[in-house]
Amino acid sequence: MEIKRRDFLKTLAAGTAGVALSGLTAKSYARVSGANERVRVGIVGFSDRARGALIPAFLNHHQALNFEFVAISDIWNRRREEGVAFLLEKTGQKVKTARNNEELYEKHKVDAVIISTADFQHALHAIEAVEAGCDAYVEKPFAETMEDNRAALKAIQNSGKIIQIGSQRRSGPNYIAANEYIKSGKFGPITCVEMTWNVNQPGRWRRKSLVDSIKETDTDWKRYLMNRPFEPWDPRKYLEYRLFWPYSSGIPGQWMCHQIDTVHWFTDLPYPRSVAANGGIYVWKDGRKNFDTMTAVLEYGPQDDPNSGFQVIYSSRMHNSAGDVKEWYFSNGGKLNLDTNMVTAEGGLEERHARAMGMQPNLLAEFKLPENKVETAANTGSDPMTSAHMRNWMECVRSRSKPHADVTAGYNHAIAVIMTNAALRTHEFVTFDAKNQEVLAGGKVFKY
């Protein structure tokens, strides 16, 4: 089982900033219809994620690919003003503002948008974008309910628009190499996956100073709620939405969706066969409704063969960072570690055990994947994966080719997120009804 490392590093350049991920050169751009026309981009939601990562990633490539920001849509007047000032500082250009997305699409003639709003709004804002004739980069999680998930998938697939979901691992060189390696068959069948995402940050997802300063008259609360049940103005649910269901599932939608997407990608399995989970608010008793600690077991495999497949054991805690981010894939021959980016024979079938069973030993050859360290803190700037992912979207807008994380990737990670959220909230065994595309908790359709 000798592994030639170079066979799995051919795509290294595909995950680095500044490289034409789709293989398009300056000359080949000229052959693309409309390639010489500037692409006018709007920002839907001037959020911390937009400011700290997405806009810097876009600005790494906008001149080379002839893209420009022209407008910002945000229902909060403060964010609109901050967005204009931020882009003026970064680009020297003053962009237009829109009080809402209707105004953005009607007045500012944008060709594409970057969507970075509250978790529950992503799918709904993606629908608005494609119905307005725009391509879109849509932050994860793609959706938090199956109703929104199905509606967005249908709208996007019928539109022909280029949608990149913000699952930037799909543009990371180490993940690209890992995907190629597993699909080559040399790793062997996946037998188990262990994943964690641990932090110790009391202020995680809290925005106390902003909560204290915002007034209902500064924004549009009814428009914010979109299709969620009406309730009176609550600045915490507006600004600290990640702590409150049904505006966010919390840990599953924020962190697990990134990691579980690699399972779908590496295996071509679209969603879990079943999920069991529990958790609680054990430390940060600040009025939040989403858990600060959770563990889920997600089973993957053929729907018609319950005796084959593997488990994904996922855990996350927000009060102790030991273990940090971990993504470990196991086969009978060893381990693929996407934290150290090493493939090793650790835990593989050794000769002494194999001989006792009349079998041959099964030990993987060791080699190293490309480096691409994942930060656990949000808003770390234009990291290489986000920069590469943004460029891939921009190039696909030009070429009209399929981006690394298309709408199907978003739809599938949303199923896993919704199944996990359902298991956490109902304490029931959760499955997926493929015929009706519904998440079932204890045999009943999960509703918020």
C-alpha positions in Angstrom: 0.0 0.0 0.0 2.8 2.4 -0.9 1.4 5.9 -1.3 3.0 8.4 -3.6 2.4 11.7 -1.8 2.6 13.7 -5.0 -0.5 11.9 -6.3 -2.5 13.6 -3.6 -1.0 17.0 -3.8 -1.8 17.8 -7.4 -4.6 20.1 -6.2 -2.5 22.0 -3.7 -2.5 25.1 -5.8 -6.3 24.9 -6.0 -6.6 25.9 -2.3 -4.2 28.8 -2.2 -5.2 32.5 -2.5 -4.4 34.1 -5.7 -4.5 31.0 -7.9 -7.1 30.5 -10.6 -9.0 27.6 -9.1 -11.0 26.8 -12.2 -7.9 26.9 -14.4 -9.0 30.1 -16.1 -6.1 32.3 -17.3 -6.3 36.0 -18.3 -6.5 34.9 -21.9 -9.3 32.4 -21.3 -11.4 35.0 -19.5 -11.6 36.9 -22.8 -13.4 33.9 -24.3 -16.1 33.9 -21.6 -19.2 35.7 -22.6 -19.3 39.1 -20.8 -15.9 38.5 -19.3 -14.9 42.1 -19.8 -17.9 43.5 -18.1 -17.5 44.5 -14.5 -19.5 42.4 -12.0 -21.5 44.6 -9.6 -21.7 43.1 -6.2 -24.0 43.9 -3.2 -23.5 43.0 0.4 -26.6 41.6 2.1 -25.9 42.1 5.8 -22.8 44.0 6.9 -22.1 41.5 9.7 -19.0 40.7 11.7 -18.3 37.8 9.3 -18.6 40.0 6.3 -16.3 42.6 7.8 -13.8 40.2 9.2 -13.5 37.6 6.5 -15.7 37.7 3.4 -15.0 41.3 2.3 -11.3 40.9 2.8 -11.4 37.7 0.8 -13.3 39.4 -2.0 -10.9 42.3 -2.0 -8.0 39.9 -2.5 -9.3 39.1 -6.0 -11.7 41.8 -7.1 -9.3 43.8 -9.3 -7.9 40.7 -11.1 -11.4 39.4 -11.9 -13.0 42.8 -12.5 -15.6 42.7 -9.6 -16.6 45.7 -7.5 -18.8 46.4 -4.5 -21.6 48.9 -5.3 -24.1 48.7 -2.5 -24.8 47.5 1.0 -28.2 46.3 2.2 -28.8 46.1 5.9 -32.0 46.8 7.9 -30.0 48.4 10.8 -28.9 52.0 10.1 -25.7 51.6 12.1 -24.5 48.7 10.0 -25.2 50.6 6.8 -23.1 53.5 7.9 -20.3 51.3 9.2 -20.3 49.4 6.0 -20.0 52.5 3.8 -17.1 53.8 6.0 -15.4 50.4 6.0 -15.4 50.0 2.2 -14.4 53.6 1.7 -11.3 53.0 3.8 -10.5 49.7 2.1 -11.3 50.6 -1.5 -11.5 54.4 -1.7 -15.0 54.1 -3.2 -18.3 55.1 -1.6 -21.0 52.5 -2.1 -24.7 53.0 -2.1 -27.0 51.8 0.7 -30.3 50.0 0.8 -32.6 49.8 3.8 -33.7 46.3 2.7 -33.2 43.8 0.0 -36.1 44.9 -2.1 -34.5 48.3 -2.3 -31.1 46.8 -3.1 -32.4 44.8 -6.1 -34.8 47.5 -7.4 -32.4 50.5 -7.3 -28.8 49.3 -7.5 -28.7 46.9 -10.4 -26.4 44.3 -8.8 -25.2 41.2 -10.6 -24.3 39.2 -7.5 -24.5 39.4 -3.7 -22.6 38.2 -0.7 -25.1 37.0 1.9 -24.0 37.2 5.5 -27.1 37.6 7.7 -28.6 35.7 10.6 -28.5 31.9 10.4 -32.2 31.4 9.8 -32.2 34.0 7.0 -29.6 32.5 4.7 -31.9 30.3 2.6 -34.6 32.9 2.4 -32.2 35.6 1.3 -30.7 33.2 -1.3 -34.2 32.8 -2.7 -34.6 36.6 -2.9 -31.2 36.8 -4.7 -31.9 34.3 -7.4 -35.4 35.6 -8.0 -33.8 39.0 -8.5 -31.4 37.4 -11.1 -28.3 37.5 -9.0 -25.6 35.0 -8.3 -24.7 34.7 -4.6 -22.1 33.6 -2.1 -24.3 32.4 0.8 -22.9 31.9 4.3 -23.5 28.7 6.2 -25.6 27.2 7.7 -27.6 27.1 4.5 -31.0 26.5 6.3 -32.3 25.7 9.8 -35.6 24.2 8.8 -36.5 21.7 6.0 -39.3 24.1 4.8 -36.7 26.8 4.1 -34.1 24.2 2.8 -36.5 22.7 0.2 -37.7 26.1 -0.9 -34.2 27.4 -1.5 -33.0 24.3 -3.3 -35.9 24.4 -5.7 -35.5 28.2 -6.4 -31.8 28.0 -6.9 -31.9 24.8 -9.1 -34.6 26.5 -11.3 -32.7 29.7 -11.6 -29.4 28.6 -13.2 -27.5 31.0 -10.9 -24.1 30.4 -9.4 -24.4 29.8 -5.7 -21.4 29.1 -3.5 -22.2 28.0 0.1 -19.7 29.2 2.7 -18.3 25.7 3.4 -14.7 26.9 2.8 -13.1 23.6 3.7 -14.0 22.5 0.1 -11.4 25.0 -1.1 -8.7 24.1 1.4 -5.6 22.2 0.0 -5.5 19.7 2.8 -9.2 18.9 2.5 -8.9 18.6 -1.3 -6.0 16.2 -0.9 -7.9 14.2 1.8 -10.9 13.9 -0.5 -8.7 12.6 -3.4 -7.0 10.2 -1.0 -10.1 8.7 0.4 -11.8 8.4 -3.0 -8.7 6.6 -4.4 -9.6 3.6 -2.2 -6.1 3.5 -0.6 -7.4 4.6 2.8 -10.0 1.8 2.8 -13.6 2.0 3.9 -14.2 4.6 6.6 -15.1 2.8 9.9 -15.5 5.8 12.2 -15.1 9.6 12.4 -14.5 11.7 15.5 -15.0 15.4 15.4 -14.8 18.2 18.1 -15.0 22.0 18.2 -14.1 23.3 21.7 -13.6 26.8 22.9 -13.6 28.6 26.3 -15.0 32.0 25.5 -17.7 33.4 27.9 -18.5 36.1 25.4 -19.0 33.8 22.4 -21.9 35.1 20.3 -22.7 37.7 22.9 -23.0 41.4 21.8 -23.7 43.1 25.1 -22.7 46.7 24.2 -24.6 46.5 20.9 -27.7 45.1 22.7 -27.6 47.9 25.2 -27.3 50.6 22.5 -29.7 49.5 19.7 -33.3 50.7 19.6 -36.2 49.1 17.8 -36.6 52.3 15.7 -33.0 51.8 14.4 -34.0 48.8 12.4 -36.9 46.8 11.0 -37.9 44.1 13.5 -40.8 42.6 11.4 -38.6 42.4 8.3 -35.9 40.7 10.4 -38.3 38.0 11.6 -39.2 37.0 8.0 -41.1 33.7 8.3 -40.5 33.1 12.0 -43.4 33.5 14.4 -44.0 37.1 15.5 -42.8 38.1 18.9 -42.2 41.5 20.5 -38.9 43.3 19.9 -36.0 41.6 21.6 -32.5 43.1 20.9 -30.8 39.9 22.1 -32.6 37.8 19.6 -31.7 40.4 16.9 -28.0 40.6 17.8 -27.3 37.4 19.8 -29.5 35.2 17.5 -27.0 32.3 17.7 -28.1 31.8 21.3 -31.8 31.4 20.5 -33.9 28.9 18.6 -35.6 29.3 16.1 -33.2 31.9 14.9 -30.2 29.5 15.1 -29.6 26.0 16.2 -26.3 27.2 17.9 -23.5 24.7 17.8 -24.9 22.5 15.0 -25.5 25.3 12.6 -22.4 27.3 13.5 -19.7 24.7 13.8 -20.9 21.2 13.1 -22.1 22.1 9.6 -18.5 22.9 8.5 -17.1 19.6 9.7 -20.0 17.3 8.8 -19.8 18.7 5.2 -16.5 17.0 4.8 -18.1 13.6 5.6 -20.6 14.2 2.8 -17.9 15.3 0.4 -15.5 12.5 1.1 -18.1 9.7 1.0 -20.7 11.0 -1.4 -23.3 10.1 1.2 -25.8 13.0 1.3 -27.0 12.9 4.9 -27.0 10.8 8.0 -29.1 7.6 8.2 -29.9 8.5 11.9 -28.9 10.8 14.7 -29.0 10.5 18.5 -27.9 13.5 20.6 -28.1 15.2 23.9 -26.7 18.3 25.6 -27.5 21.2 27.8 -26.7 24.7 29.2 -24.3 23.6 31.8 -22.1 26.7 32.3 -23.3 29.9 30.6 -26.6 30.5 32.2 -27.2 33.9 30.6 -30.7 33.4 29.3 -29.7 31.6 26.2 -31.8 28.7 24.8 -29.2 27.0 22.6 -26.9 24.5 24.4 -23.3 25.3 25.5 -22.4 21.6 25.4 -23.6 18.8 23.1 -22.7 15.4 21.8 -24.2 13.7 18.8 -23.8 10.3 17.1 -24.6 10.4 13.4 -24.8 7.1 11.6 -24.0 7.1 7.8 -24.4 4.3 5.3 -26.7 2.8 2.7 -30.4 3.3 3.6 -31.2 -0.3 2.6 -28.3 -1.9 4.6 -28.4 -1.0 8.3 -25.5 -3.4 9.0 -23.0 -1.4 7.0 -21.7 2.1 7.4 -20.0 4.1 10.1 -20.6 6.5 13.0 -19.6 10.1 13.3 -19.1 11.0 16.9 -19.4 14.8 17.2 -19.0 16.8 20.4 -18.6 20.5 21.2 -18.2 22.5 24.4 -18.1 26.2 24.9 -16.5 26.3 28.4 -13.2 24.5 28.0 -11.0 24.5 24.9 -9.1 21.3 25.5 -9.1 19.3 22.3 -9.7 22.4 20.2 -10.9 21.5 16.6 -10.5 17.8 15.8 -11.4 15.9 12.6 -10.2 12.3 12.7 -11.1 9.7 10.1 -10.5 6.0 10.8 -10.2 2.9 8.6 -9.0 -0.6 9.5 -5.6 0.4 8.3 -5.0 3.6 10.3 -6.0 7.3 10.7 -6.4 10.5 8.7 -5.9 13.5 11.0 -7.1 16.8 9.6 -5.7 18.7 12.5 -2.1 17.6 12.0 -2.7 16.8 8.3 -1.1 13.4 8.7 -2.1 10.0 7.4 -0.6 7.3 9.7 -1.0 3.6 10.5 -2.1 4.5 14.1 -4.7 1.9 15.3 -4.4 -0.2 12.1 -4.5 -3.9 12.0 -1.1 -5.1 13.2 0.5 -8.4 12.2 0.1 -10.0 15.7 -3.6 -9.5 15.6 -4.0 -10.3 11.9 -2.1 -13.6 12.3 -4.3 -14.8 15.1 -7.3 -14.4 12.7 -5.5 -15.9 9.7 -5.4 -12.4 8.0 -2.9 -10.1 6.5 -1.8 -7.0 8.5 -3.4 -3.7 7.2 -1.2 -0.7 7.9 -1.3 2.6 6.0 1.9 4.2 4.7 2.5 7.5 6.4 2.5 10.8 4.6 1.6 14.4 5.2 -1.2 16.4 3.6 -0.8 20.1 2.7 -0.8 22.4 5.8 -3.9 24.6 6.3 -4.5 25.2 10.0 -8.1 26.0 10.9 -8.6 28.8 13.5 -11.2 28.3 16.2 -11.9 32.0 16.7 -14.3 33.7 14.4 -13.4 36.7 12.2 -9.7 35.9 11.9 -9.4 37.9 8.7 -9.0 36.6 5.1 -7.7 33.2 5.9 -6.4 31.1 3.0 -9.4 28.8 2.7 -12.0 31.6 2.7 -9.9 33.6 0.2 -9.6 30.6 -2.1 -13.3 29.8 -1.6 -14.3 33.4 -2.5 -12.1 33.3 -5.6 -13.6 30.0 -6.7 -17.1 31.6 -6.6 -15.9 34.7 -8.4 -14.3 32.6 -11.2 -17.4 30.5 -11.5 -19.6 33.6 -11.8 -17.4 34.3 -14.8 -17.2 30.8 -16.3 -20.7 29.6 -15.2 -19.1 26.4 -14.0 -20.0 24.5 -10.8 -18.4 26.0 -7.7 -16.7 23.9 -5.0 -19.7 24.1 -2.6 -22.8 24.3 -4.7 -26.4 24.4 -3.4 -26.6 20.6 -3.0 -23.7 20.7 -0.5 -25.6 23.3 1.5 -28.9 21.4 1.3 -27.2 18.2 2.5 -25.3 19.8 5.4 -28.6 21.5 6.4 -30.3 18.1 6.7 -27.5 16.9 9.1 -27.8 20.1 11.1 -31.6 19.9 11.3 -31.5 16.2 12.3 -29.0 17.0 15.1 -31.0 19.9 16.3 -34.2 17.8 16.3 -32.4 15.1 18.3 -31.1 17.6 20.9 -34.5 19.3 21.3 -36.8 16.3 21.3 -34.6 13.7 22.9 -35.9 11.3 20.2 -34.1 9.1 17.8 -34.1 11.0 14.5 -34.2 9.7 10.9 -34.8 11.3 7.5 -37.8 10.6 5.2 -36.2 10.7 1.8 -39.5 10.5 -0.1 -41.0 13.6 1.5 -37.6 15.3 2.4 -38.6 15.6 6.0 -36.7 15.2 9.3 -38.5 12.7 11.6 -38.1 12.8 15.4 -39.6 9.7 17.0 -41.4 9.1 13.7 -43.0 12.6 13.6 -42.1 15.5 11.4 -39.8 17.9 13.4 -41.3 21.4 13.5 -40.0 24.4 15.5 
